[in-house]
Amino acid sequence: MIRVFNHYIPIQIAVLILVEALILALSIYFGSSLRFGQIALSEASETTNFGGVAVVFSALMIVTMTTFGLYQRESMDSFRSILSRVTASFMVGFAIMSLLFYVVPTLFLGRGAFGLSVIIGFFVVVLVRVAFYKWANWGLLQSRILVLGTGTRADNVEALINSQATTSNMKIVGYLPVKGGQNHVTPSRILPDETSSLYSVVKKYGVNEIVLAVRERRGGVLPMQELLECRLRGVRITELSTFFERERGQVRLDSLNASWLILGEGFNNNSLRDGVKRGFDLVASGALLLVTSPIIAITALMIKLDSAGPLFYRQERVGEGGRVFAVCKFRSMRVDAEQAGKPIWATANDDRTTKIGRIIRKLRIDELPQIFNVFRGDMSFVGPRPERPFFVHQLAQEIPYYEARHSIKPGITGWAQVRYPYGASVEDAKEKLQYDLYYVKNHSLFLDIMILIDTVQVVLWGKGAR
């Protein structure tokens, strides 16, 4: 993993983005060369900014491919899935780039040259994707991990790696028990009890990283001197909480120590960050309102025609610092959805939802009026989703650190929304909190932009809506 503005990106994905960005830029030159020939290309370069076209095309395609989920582990299930997403990405990229040629005349490239460039870029990207699978299977850039501990925490490490085996660049060489520890991992995965030093084990198995999966550390449980020797010899020593944060984009509650939250990096809330985020909120919300104004108008009309009742639905939610505010959404349920007056979790295929409500919830259109909450300053564009006071009171009693999500403004979309399906239970709330804590700890403008792009993908593929 590499860290970009506090956000972890798999090194394989980072390399893939750089390689494909270069390929897409070079495809403009190769396509133009085939169309014009070298001599004519030199003459054409006096009137056409090939460098600018190459950079814009490459950047546009990387954003488009990101939007279609081509740089996420979850999208790499099959070659057919990748081929369909790459095809869709190039079709969208071709359409947007063609429009740019007329909006920005200095970027204009002949239709023949651009068409050849797109074809070349498409086939080379597909070939690179095939090679990427081979590369991942060969284990290049693979990190060899030794887990110190054999308890339930250690067993979670194996489960994580197995869940992302298709693109994981990690391999657990084995587990080492600690004094007084219990065994919850497969016995065959425990390394033989050797009297040699920890560093000797590291050298024998070619270990790059040691993960500390031990909860109780008092009484000399950890071999501190041996760990120091490994650290001084270049072996990475990683806390389990940091390991999960890096590999899953979560702050896992079952591996969390309060001292790690208090003493670790992150939680950088300051006036500069607040000002940048507020500016991003206003720009992003204004752009979204401009783009979706026809959709908002059509939705309003359809809701009025579909069922009796108000157009908007206002509901109390808990915001920054525990302050309660009224969130505004398009009404997607019957007026009598909560006749008993007690809040109810939304469920899959909820029978309280109207016909139009099912559609707008699936496409997340019901969330659009929250743009006005952002303008008022109640919400941010990106942040933890605001929850109702009734559920906040319940969840804060059952889930540790739940109140930490209220240290920043809630958002229309968020890291938990693009990484986890719609939550409708306490267990779902725990899972989503782990993503929310990651965002609260590591939030930055870069991560906000990544979430914004992923949100488009969630809407396109209808993930997690109810």
Buried (B, 14 or more C-beta within 10 A) or exposed (E): BEEEEBBBBBEBBBBBBEBBBEBBBBBBBBBBBBBBEEEEBEEBEEEBBBEBBBBBBBEBBBBBBBBBBBBBBEBBEEEEBBEEBBEBBBEBBBEBBBEBBEEEEEBBBBEEBBBBBBBBBBEBBBEBBEEBBEBBEEEEEBBBBBBBBBBBBBBBBBEBBEEBEEBBBBBBBBBBBBEEBEBBBEEEBBBEEEEEBBBEBBBEEEBBBBBBBBBEEEEEBBBEEBBEBBEEEEBEBBBBBBBBBBBBBBBBBEBBBEEBBEEBEBBEEEEEBEEBBBEBBBEBBEEBBEEBEEEBEEBBEBBBEBBEBEEBBEBEBBBBEEEEBEBBBBBBBBBEBEEEEEBEBBEEEBEBBBEBBBBBBBBBBBBBBBBBBBBEBBBBBBBBBBBBBEBBEBBBEEBEBBBBBBBBBBBBBBBBBBBBBBBBEEEBBBBBBBBBBBBBBBBBBEBBBBBBBBBBBBBEEEBBBB
